[in-house]
């Protein structure tokens, strides 16, 4: 301390520069309980340390392979900001992370979140983190830790961005993927009631650049407002994938999470070089919000399927004789599903019919 100059009365403070240490302390206190509600038996200690501790169960996994993913919520956050509602975007964040892990066949273990704000509002942060915790509980993952960064003078006071990082585990040699897919496999689709967290830049341009308001009905005959429709939280598909793995074992071959890139840009990632996926677009319902985006923005069908999920949030490829069981199992896990296509000889393309 002797090397520091005496501070004059009225000198500049961190708070005056745009960062409140007190608000940060309050925010941590607000989220402690909700974070601890996600703990698994493997979690050691609580939040507040320099790193989160997690004891990997090596009895369950004799040759464990760790799988990691990173993602964010994207410009869906702008809808949350305009509405002042942040209770569900944390669920979206978890869905984007853990459903990627599920495509490899991994059990999600824990998440870390990162929240950047212009000015720290402890109540708003608690709302965001409560959503992350709810998503973690649905996925069976622990919220192991995170970081909140207050970017005073760089971001606007009400600006907010959210990102996350997830780690899962699977037994070596049991990875799902293109190497397991065969000609004649059936494709089962898990339905999505809304946009999830992808394509919002195009959706906002189509729906909000005119005189549309978020408090108006989303479309003719809608029971939700446009804001409610656009903030509909993402379905988390991990429980359904886990149930399929537990009950169908080797009959489940691959999975594709339909995120950025839409149906055509993601299903192709589950295919080997010599096979195609043939998907019947009439085998599932495309929610009206997608058709409204298409109508208002004059968006082509080609553009729709390479940007949005159009009603399919996840697809799985499996033995043909396991297809009906897969639909039943998914529905039993709380996810609506249907047979949507087949795998045929080809050249790593997605054919939509």
C-alpha positions in Angstrom: 0.0 0.0 0.0 2.9 2.4 0.7 3.7 2.5 -3.1 0.2 3.7 -3.9 -0.6 7.4 -4.1 -3.2 8.8 -1.7 -6.5 9.2 -3.5 -7.9 12.7 -3.5 -11.5 13.3 -2.4 -13.8 13.0 -5.3 -11.4 10.9 -7.4 -12.5 8.4 -10.0 -13.9 5.1 -8.9 -14.5 1.8 -10.6 -18.3 2.3 -10.2 -18.0 5.8 -11.8 -16.1 4.2 -14.7 -18.9 1.7 -15.3 -18.3 -1.4 -13.1 -20.0 -2.0 -9.8 -18.2 -4.4 -7.5 -21.2 -4.2 -5.1 -23.6 -5.2 -7.8 -21.4 -8.1 -8.7 -21.3 -9.3 -5.1 -25.1 -9.0 -4.9 -25.5 -11.0 -8.1 -23.4 -13.8 -6.8 -25.5 -14.0 -3.6 -28.7 -14.1 -5.7 -27.6 -17.0 -7.9 -25.9 -19.3 -5.3 -28.9 -21.3 -4.4 -30.2 -21.7 -7.9 -26.7 -22.9 -9.1 -26.5 -25.4 -6.3 -29.9 -26.8 -7.3 -28.2 -28.3 -10.4 -25.5 -30.2 -8.5 -24.7 -33.8 -9.3 -23.0 -36.2 -6.9 -19.7 -35.6 -8.8 -19.6 -31.9 -8.0 -17.1 -30.9 -5.4 -17.5 -27.6 -3.5 -19.6 -24.7 -4.6 -19.4 -21.5 -6.6 -17.0 -18.7 -5.7 -13.7 -20.5 -6.3 -11.2 -20.0 -9.1 -12.4 -23.2 -10.8 -15.2 -25.7 -10.6 -14.4 -29.2 -9.4 -16.0 -32.3 -10.9 -15.0 -35.9 -10.0 -15.4 -38.1 -13.1 -17.0 -41.5 -12.4 -14.4 -43.9 -13.6 -16.4 -46.9 -12.4 -19.2 -46.1 -14.9 -16.8 -45.1 -17.7 -13.7 -47.4 -17.8 -12.3 -45.8 -20.9 -13.9 -42.3 -20.8 -13.9 -39.9 -23.7 -14.7 -36.3 -22.8 -16.7 -34.3 -25.3 -16.9 -30.5 -25.2 -19.1 -27.9 -26.9 -19.4 -24.1 -27.0 -22.3 -21.9 -28.2 -24.5 -18.9 -27.5 -28.1 -17.8 -27.9 -27.5 -15.4 -30.8 -29.8 -12.5 -31.7 -32.7 -14.1 -29.9 -31.3 -12.0 -27.1 -32.5 -8.9 -28.9 -36.1 -10.2 -28.5 -35.5 -10.8 -24.8 -34.1 -7.3 -24.5 -37.0 -5.6 -26.3 -39.5 -7.5 -24.1 -37.4 -7.2 -20.9 -37.9 -10.9 -20.3 -34.9 -13.1 -19.7 -36.4 -16.1 -17.9 -36.1 -18.6 -20.8 -32.9 -17.7 -22.7 -30.8 -19.8 -20.3 -32.9 -22.8 -21.3 -32.0 -22.0 -24.9 -28.3 -21.8 -24.1 -28.3 -25.2 -22.4 -30.2 -26.8 -25.3 -27.7 -25.5 -27.8 -24.9 -27.0 -25.8 -26.1 -30.3 -24.5 -28.0 -31.4 -27.6 -24.7 -31.1 -29.6 -23.1 -33.4 -27.0 -26.0 -35.8 -27.4 -25.3 -36.1 -31.2 -22.0 -37.9 -30.3 -23.8 -40.0 -27.7 -22.3 -38.2 -24.7 -23.9 -37.8 -21.3 -23.7 -34.1 -20.4 -21.8 -33.6 -17.1 -21.5 -29.9 -16.5 -21.8 -26.4 -18.0 -20.0 -23.1 -17.5 -21.8 -19.9 -18.6 -20.5 -16.5 -19.6 -22.7 -13.4 -19.4 -21.5 -10.0 -20.7 -23.5 -6.9 -19.8 -23.2 -3.2 -20.2 -24.4 -2.5 -16.7 -24.9 -5.2 -14.1 -28.4 -5.6 -12.9 -28.4 -8.4 -10.2 -32.1 -9.1 -10.7 -31.7 -9.5 -14.5 -28.6 -11.7 -14.1 -30.5 -13.9 -11.6 -33.3 -14.3 -14.1 -30.8 -15.4 -16.8 -29.0 -17.8 -14.6 -32.2 -19.2 -13.3 -33.1 -20.2 -16.8 -29.6 -21.8 -17.3 -30.2 -23.8 -14.1 -33.6 -24.9 -15.2 -32.1 -26.1 -18.5 -29.4 -27.9 -16.6 -31.9 -29.7 -14.4 -33.8 -30.8 -17.6 -30.6 -32.1 -19.1 -29.2 -33.7 -15.9 -26.1 -31.5 -16.0 -24.5 -29.5 -13.3 -24.0 -25.7 -13.6 -20.4 -25.9 -12.4 -19.5 -22.2 -12.6 -19.3 -19.2 -14.9 -18.3 -15.6 -15.4 -20.1 -12.3 -15.5 -18.3 -9.4 -17.2 -19.5 -5.8 -16.9 -18.3 -3.9 -19.9 -19.1 -0.3 -18.8 -18.4 2.2 -21.5 -18.2 -0.4 -24.2 -21.7 -2.0 -24.2 -24.9 -0.1 -23.7 -26.3 -0.4 -20.2 -29.1 -2.8 -21.3 -26.9 -4.8 -23.6 -26.4 -8.5 -22.8 -24.7 -11.4 -24.4 -24.7 -15.0 -23.2 -22.5 -17.9 -24.1 -21.7 -21.3 -22.6 -19.4 -24.3 -22.6 -20.4 -27.8 -21.8 -18.6 -31.1 -21.2 -19.9 -34.6 -21.5 -18.6 -38.1 -21.5 -19.0 -41.4 -23.3 -17.4 -44.8 -23.3 -14.6 -45.0 -26.0 -15.8 -47.0 -29.0 -19.5 -46.1 -28.4 -19.5 -42.8 -30.3 -22.5 -42.1 -32.5 -21.8 -40.8 -36.0 -21.6 -41.3 -39.7 -19.4 -44.4 -39.3 -22.4 -46.3 -37.9 -25.0 -45.2 -40.5 -26.1 -47.8 -43.2 -28.2 -47.7 -46.3 -31.8 -48.5 -45.3 -31.6 -46.8 -41.9 -34.7 -44.9 -40.9 -34.7 -41.3 -39.9 -36.8 -40.3 -36.9 -37.4 -36.6 -36.3 -37.9 -34.9 -32.9 -40.3 -32.1 -33.4 -39.7 -28.5 -32.6 -42.6 -26.2 -31.8 -40.6 -23.0 -32.6 -37.4 -21.5 -33.9 -35.3 -22.6 -30.9 -32.2 -20.3 -31.1 -31.4 -20.1 -34.8 -32.2 -17.9 -37.7 -33.3 -14.9 -35.6 -31.5 -12.3 -37.7 -33.6 -13.3 -40.7 -36.7 -13.8 -38.6 -36.4 -10.3 -37.1 -35.9 -8.8 -40.5 -39.0 -10.5 -41.9 -41.2 -9.9 -38.9 -40.1 -6.7 -37.3 -38.8 -4.3 -39.9 -42.3 -3.1 -40.8 -44.9 -1.9 -38.3 -45.3 -5.3 -36.6 -45.2 -5.2 -32.8 -44.1 -7.9 -30.4 -47.4 -7.5 -28.4 -49.6 -8.3 -31.5 -50.7 -11.9 -32.3 -47.9 -13.8 -33.9 -50.1 -14.6 -37.0 -53.7 -14.8 -37.9 -55.5 -17.0 -35.3 -52.4 -17.2 -33.0 -53.0 -17.7 -29.3 -49.6 -16.2 -28.5 -48.1 -12.8 -29.2 -45.3 -12.4 -31.6 -42.9 -11.8 -28.7 -44.1 -14.9 -26.9 -43.8 -17.0 -30.0 -40.2 -15.8 -30.7 -39.2 -16.3 -27.0 -40.6 -19.9 -26.9 -37.8 -21.8 -25.2 -35.9 -24.6 -27.0 -36.8 -28.2 -26.4 -33.9 -30.0 -24.8 -33.6 -33.4 -26.5 -31.0 -35.0 -24.3 -33.5 -37.1 -22.2 -35.0 -38.6 -25.4 -31.5 -39.4 -26.9 -30.5 -40.9 -23.6 -33.6 -43.1 -23.5 -33.0 -44.3 -27.0 -29.4 -45.2 -26.2 -30.5 -47.0 -23.0 -33.3 -49.0 -24.7 -32.1 -49.5 -28.3 -28.3 -49.7 -27.7 -26.5 -50.4 -31.0 -29.7 -49.9 -33.1 -29.1 -46.1 -32.7 -26.5 -45.0 -35.2 -26.3 -41.2 -35.5 -28.0 -37.9 -34.6 -28.1 -34.5 -36.1 -29.0 -31.4 -34.0 -30.9 -28.9 -36.3 -29.3 -25.6 -35.4 -27.7 -22.9 -37.6 -27.7 -24.2 -41.2 -31.2 -25.6 -40.9 -32.3 -29.1 -41.9 -30.0 -29.4 -45.0 -26.9 -28.1 -43.3 -27.1 -30.3 -40.2 -28.5 -33.7 -41.3 -25.7 -34.0 -43.8 -23.2 -33.9 -40.9 -24.5 -37.3 -39.8 -24.0 -39.0 -43.2 -21.0 -40.9 -44.6 -19.8 -39.9 -48.1 -21.7 -42.6 -50.0 -25.2 -42.1 -48.5 -28.0 -39.6 -48.7 -30.8 -38.7 -46.3 -34.2 -38.5 -48.0 -36.7 -36.6 -45.8 -40.4 -36.3 -46.3 -41.4 -32.7 -45.4 -45.0 -33.8 -45.2 -44.2 -36.3 -42.4 -44.1 -33.6 -39.7 -45.9 -30.4 -39.0 -44.1 -27.1 -39.8 -45.2 -24.6 -37.1 -47.1 -21.6 -38.4 -44.4 -19.2 -37.2 -42.1 -20.5 -39.9 -44.7 -20.0 -42.6 -45.3 -16.5 -41.3 -41.7 -15.7 -41.7 -41.8 -17.0 -45.2 -44.9 -15.0 -46.1 -43.8 -11.7 -44.6 -40.2 -11.9 -45.9 -41.0 -13.6 -49.2 -38.3 -16.1 -48.2 -37.8 -19.0 -50.6 -38.3 -22.6 -49.5 -34.7 -23.3 -50.3 -33.6 -20.5 -47.9 -36.0 -21.6 -45.2 -34.7 -25.1 -44.9 -31.0 -24.0 -44.9 -31.7 -21.4 -42.1 -34.4 -22.8 -39.9 -35.4 -26.1 -38.3 -38.9 -25.8 -39.8 -40.3 -28.1 -37.2 -37.5 -30.6 -36.8 -35.2 -29.9 -33.9 -33.2 -33.2 -34.0 -33.1 -36.2 -36.2 -31.7 -39.7 -35.4 -30.7 -42.5 -37.8 -31.3 -46.1 -36.7 -32.1 -49.6 -37.7 -35.4 -49.7 -39.7 -36.9 -52.3 -37.3 -36.3 -50.0 -34.4 -38.1 -47.0 -35.9 -41.5 -47.5 -34.2 -39.9 -48.2 -30.9 -37.9 -45.0 -31.2 -40.9 -42.9 -31.7 -42.6 -44.4 -28.7 -39.5 -44.0 -26.5 -39.1 -40.4 -27.5 -42.7 -39.6 -26.8 -42.3 -41.3 -23.4 -39.4 -38.9 -22.7 -41.7 -36.0 -23.4 -40.6 -35.3 -27.0 -43.0 -35.6 -29.9 -41.5 -37.6 -32.8 -42.3 -39.3 -36.1 -40.6 -41.2 -38.8 -39.5 -38.6 -41.3 -37.2 -40.3 -43.8 -34.7 -43.0 -44.9 -31.0 -43.3 -45.7 -30.3 -44.3 -49.3 -27.3 -44.7 -51.6 -25.9 -41.4 -52.7 -23.2 -38.9 -52.2 -23.7 -37.2 -48.8 -26.7 -35.1 -49.7 -30.0 -34.2 -48.0 -33.0 -34.7 -50.3 -36.2 -33.0 -49.2 -39.5 -34.2 -50.7 
